[in-house]
Amino acid sequence: MKDQSEIKTAQTVRDNTECRQSDRHLIQVYSELEQRVEQQTNEIKRQAELLNLAHDAIIVRDESEGIIFWNKGAQEIYGWTKDEALGMTVHSFLQTIFPLPLPDIMDKIQREGRWEDELIHTCKDGRQIVVLSRWAMHRSEISGQMEIMEINRNITIRKKVEEALKKASEYNRSLIEVSLDPLVTIGPDGRITDVNAATETATGFSREELIGTDFSSYFTDYKRARAGYKLVFKAGFVRDYELVIRHRSGHITPVFYNASVYKDGAGKVVGVFAAARDVTERKQAEKELSEKTKALEELNTALKVLIDHYKNDQKELEERIVSNIRVRIIPYLEKLKQTQLGIGQAALVEILERSFRDISSPFLKSITSEHFRFSTKEIEIISLIKEGKTTKEMAQILCIGKRTVDSYRDNIRGKLGLNKKKLNLRTYLLSIEHT
C-alpha cells in the first residue's frame, strides 16, 4: 500500500510540473502572438500612413465592390471624406464611365491580376474628371477574401492640355495642307521629315515616297539645293533662295525658297522648315517685261533719230525762211521806204519791216516759247519797247489807248518775273536778245 501511495504522489507531482510548464508555454505563445499582432497592426498603420501621403487616390474594395479603404489623396481628389466613402459601392458612388464594358474589365483582371486605363469619375461637387486608373487584385491576409486595390491619378488638366495641343496641331496641319506653296521639313542630315500636299503636286511623288529621301535630289541643281539647306542651319534662315523643282515627269518649276530652323523644347535646333513659292508667272512676266523694255529702247532710239531728223529739217526750214526774209523781203521794204509815202503808209511799212526783222531774230523765238506764253499783241508791244517807242507812240502805231498799252506792259513784266524788281523793261529785253 505504501508503494502505491508513493507512486501516486510522484505521478501527481509530475502532472503538476507538466501543467505549469504547459501554462508557461501557452503564456509565451500568447505573448508572442500579441507581439506579432501588434507588429502587424503597426505595420498596417504605417502602410496606411504612407498611403495617405500619396497625392493619388488609393481605394480598396472588396468582392461586393464596397469601399474598405479610402486615403487622403482620394478625399482631396473627389471631395468625400473617409467616413462618407467607406461601405459605398465604388462605381455607383463615383458614377464611373468605363472605356469598355465592366464585365470585360473584370474578366481581364481575373485572368491577369491587373488592369489599367482611363476612367471618368464624378466628384462630390459634380465635376467630372479624367483619371488614369490602375487596378490590382490580391487576397487579404486578414479576411482571406479577394480585394481590388485601385490607384487613380487625376489627369484632367493633362488631358485638356493634350486636347488643346491636338486641336492646335490639327489646326496647324490644316493650314499647312491648304497652303498652295510646297512646304517641307528637313532633318540635319538633309533628309525630308514631312511634306504637305502641295509638295506632292510639285514633285509628283507621294508623301510616303518623299519622307526619308534626300531633299536636294528634287531640284535641277543638286549642289545649289544642298548648299541652300546647309546655309539655313548655319545662318538660321534664307530668303528668296532661287531653285528649280524637277517633277518626276521632267517638268520644271522655278521657285523661291524661304526657310528657317526650328527648335525643340530645350532650344536645340532639330530641323529646317522650308516654303517654296512658285515664281513661274513672275519669271514669265520678267521675261515679257525685259522684251518690252528692249522693244521700247529700240523704239526710243528710232524716235530719237526721227526727232533729230525733224529738228534738223526744222532748222533748215527756219534758216531758209530767215534767208528769204533777209534777201527777198527786207531789201524791197527798204526801197519802199525811200519812195513818196503818206504818214500812215510809212508807219505800216515800218511795222512790216520790224515784224519781218523780228521773225528772223533769235529773240522772237525765245520770247514766243512755251515758257513765257506771250500773246500776239504783247509780242508787238515788246518789239516797240525794244525800239524805244514811248507809250503814246505805241498807242498811235497799234491804234489802242495808252492805258491799254500800260496794261500790256504790266502783263509783260509779270510774265518775265519783274513785278517786284526795279529793272527797266527795255534794258531787260535787250539783254535777253544778246544772250
Steps between C-alpha positions, in 0.01 A plus 500: 500500500784733587659444161178581312452820703852612417446425133180708491671786678788498254253489209310796639816701543599415145159604362509828687846573364388430144195723545709784623738454207205491257355815652831677467523389136148620427573833665815530290316408176219746582754772573678433171167502318406833657838640398451375145148645487631830636782499247262424215259765627781754517616396153145538368476841665836598356396386154170687537689813601727459197196452276349817645810693398434418133335768288335229290166359607553150648179300540463140614173320438379154593338233285161674523656828367464665843769752594712379793788747472498867396821703536544875538600526134154368408341758730703780336411388148132409542396714798346225717646417841599151605186460717279604204668257260548181704238235423380672182485308172793653318374528140157630597658737751741650242260461203779330308500518120704211361688483168356150446237279672574427868460120455781507245720691743424256786569206271844640419586571863392150596733357236797736533463640852523862384345759264577857396317766297329839520169549685261790546387562860261751654614694808292609799454850348372351172817550298601225262867413497716264297719260697769256400385194694713197594335194657671207672326195650634331815376283788472661843724340762247590769163411347623262236267667247599633156546876492574749223733789564429795269748786457357800316702796377315815396611578144219741413735796448741287303214377280382855440854603408531197272167581338601864454832391350319252278261769377788742447691231314198417285443872434865555408493191282188623323673833433802315364286277279288781353812698409552518125875529558706182541600470868763256629695426817858381474715322758867583575600222261322670211221245483132592479302443820159634392325662202161642408272418208640786290845338516351175368347694211822689423720189499258231384595277795277396790564599860609146581747503210644839595553451875848370577646595161766758414344849477755620244423223251173665390670801340674557170810633680579245773806686633319831529206338681736325742692822563167676564375281785849492655498880492176495700659288775798736504325840476163407648301596189508579127274732299405473131752223430453418134466133400323296231285200601505203262172304479529124454358556149790733416298822525688773688369777728712803597452585869625735769568316828459669838621284787589517869610259772259368762589389853382255764383593850859521621592749230702253295481533121340182367418587142410748227156615392496611136231654280529525122319771302430416135642791299417367152262788429747746647779366281273517197399856591867596545579349159211686336601821678856457383383446143269802517775710655734400220232580242436838664871575504516420129190715439651784706815477294295517179298794635816680600633458147169629358497795739857584414404487130196717572708753692753511221223543242335767717828681539561489126147628436544784749830590345343506151213717626737741674721508192202569272376778732841666510571458129158527331283714731698742717699654209174582318346647815805726536456616137128555568582728795705722268199572279238768554273347768234649712538510878271201546662306221847568641389377842362180350816439300701553819285248685543247219876546496522472877281188502706327234820587681355361823399181324856453386635586847590232766343732758152447362549126517594521868210721611238297304601177679261307725685638802369855465168448315484858364196599292532643148426853622755466782765393248423815295536715816834329582632581152400867534652522852831368363496774235461759775145603415309685767160398628336773294683393182408137556135597550502691171675226304273222636187717505428424866473712815795592721346319800474190289870530415583540872294192578693298241829628644395382851407156364835473324690592820296241692575221252869592506499498882582871530203625707701524821826601332613855420623422150440698181286283272675609175845438651394153613352414159815608323710291742293195407560566130875498547521186717 
